[in-house]
Amino acid sequence: MFETRVLSRSCRIDIYRELRKMGCQERGVEIMAPKAIHRLVYARGLDPRAANIVKQEFLAAGGETAVPWKSLDLSQGESEIIMMGTRPEFDRTVVKLREQPFKLPILAHEIETALNNFDSQPKLSWGDRTGTQIMGILNITPDSFYDGGSWDDKDRAVARGLEMMEQGADIIDIGGESTRPGSKGVPEKEELERVIPVIRELRSSVDIPLSIDTHKPEVARAAVEAGAGVVNDVYGLRSEGMLETVAELDVPVVIMHMQGTPESMQKEPHYYDVVREVYSYILERTEAAVEAGVRPENIVIDPGIGFGKGVEHNIDLINRIDEFRSMGFPVLLGASRKSMFAHILGKDVQDRLYGSLAVAAIAVDRGVSVLRAHDVAETVDVVRTVENLKGK
């Protein structure tokens, strides 16, 4: 009898270690390890003739490509493809595609870039810790969905910020305007009065970065002048003047997807393909940011769990959150205590801790760079545990 088993996904990720343990020579490890890691690459917008060339070239390299039937007979205008293979198969195909017509050299570059991005962990431009960082939530509002009214006094807010730092937060996100479903926002003056005193006080008391959660250019500017080092914009830099302001401030910025506004976003959100549509939106906003002068290394992206999404939309985004790494930017995920857990668990906001931690564990496993969390100490424990299990 032999001992025969299918190697787990984690073993495939650590295939370099497994081959060395077997006693393979180092050169053999370098050759064989990439052959154990299988990738799926999706692309759309191809000329159907280009799709057929990709299929033939990738098949010749040892991989496989799924192409719609109407692309095979050239009866549709644009084609989608899904390429399935190992990294060496992709690398051989990229070389061939660089010599082909129908914009295939551009596709070759995009395939290579997406694979390189996916297989690496982009570095955050704040903090020194590697791995997944924890962004502690500090809402200085009377009406936020979970902690509204808990920290709307300056002294309590500062005390909570200090507590989160002691619990292991890598950054504190300070917001003065609720973005819960149905909220209507507050005037700029009121938002400034809520957040600026807290930022100033915390800046003199903590040694971790502070983030301002706002979509208003003047609030962002005043917060950075007061000591904030990151801008977190749930509107994806869509407010008038925000792109230019963030570029001028030259600070890291979180660009999030939201369908609609907080007041309207949960009124029957609809998508044909939520991952594709959110990905396309964020790609467009990051390109607009770079064009406006935002440095790419300052960009963090957030698919916006709960912002204009139903439960199934949120589940799809969480399950496929690693796809967003293909852009090459650090990915932030904020699912802490959100309403999706009311549907999944049937529990009120006060009893959603364990659901939030389960999502946090999945996010770490899928390479998310930042977790935005209310429960800092518990989330830190989850992150450290998963990272150790993964061998980081």
HELIX and SHEET records of a PDB file:
HELIX    1   1 ARG A    9  ILE A   13  1                                   5    
HELIX    2   2 ILE A   15  MET A   22  1                                   8    
HELIX    3   3 GLU A   26  MET A   32  1                                   7    
HELIX    4   4 ALA A   33  ALA A   36  5                                   4    
HELIX    5   5 PRO A   48  ALA A   61  1                                  14    
HELIX    6   6 TRP A   69  LEU A   72  1                                   4    
HELIX    7   7 ARG A   87  LEU A   97  1                                  11    
HELIX    8   8 LEU A  104  PHE A  118  1                                  15    
HELIX    9   9 LYS A  154  GLN A  167  1                                  14    
HELIX   10  10 GLU A  188  ARG A  203  1                                  16    
HELIX   11  11 PRO A  217  ALA A  226  1                                  10    
HELIX   12  12 MET A  242  LEU A  249  1                                   8    
HELIX   13  13 VAL A  274  ALA A  292  1                                  19    
HELIX   14  14 PRO A  296  ASN A  298  5                                   3    
HELIX   15  15 VAL A  311  ASN A  319  1                                   9    
HELIX   16  16 ILE A  321  MET A  327  5                                   7    
HELIX   17  17 MET A  340  LEU A  345  1                                   6    
HELIX   18  18 VAL A  349  ASP A  351  5                                   3    
HELIX   19  19 LEU A  353  ASP A  365  1                                  13    
HELIX   20  20 VAL A  376  LEU A  389  1                                  14    
SHEET    1   A 3 HIS A  38  LEU A  46  0                                        
SHEET    2   A 3 SER A  79  THR A  86 -1                                        
SHEET    3   A 3 GLU A  64  ALA A  66 -1                                        
SHEET    1   B 8 ILE A 299  ASP A 302  0                                        
SHEET    2   B 8 VAL A 253  MET A 256  1                                        
SHEET    3   B 8 VAL A 230  ASP A 233  1                                        
SHEET    4   B 8 LEU A 210  ASP A 213  1                                        
SHEET    5   B 8 ILE A 171  GLY A 175  1                                        
SHEET    6   B 8 GLN A 133  ASN A 139  1                                        
SHEET    7   B 8 VAL A 370  ALA A 373  1                                        
SHEET    8   B 8 LEU A 332  LEU A 333  1                                        
END                                                                             
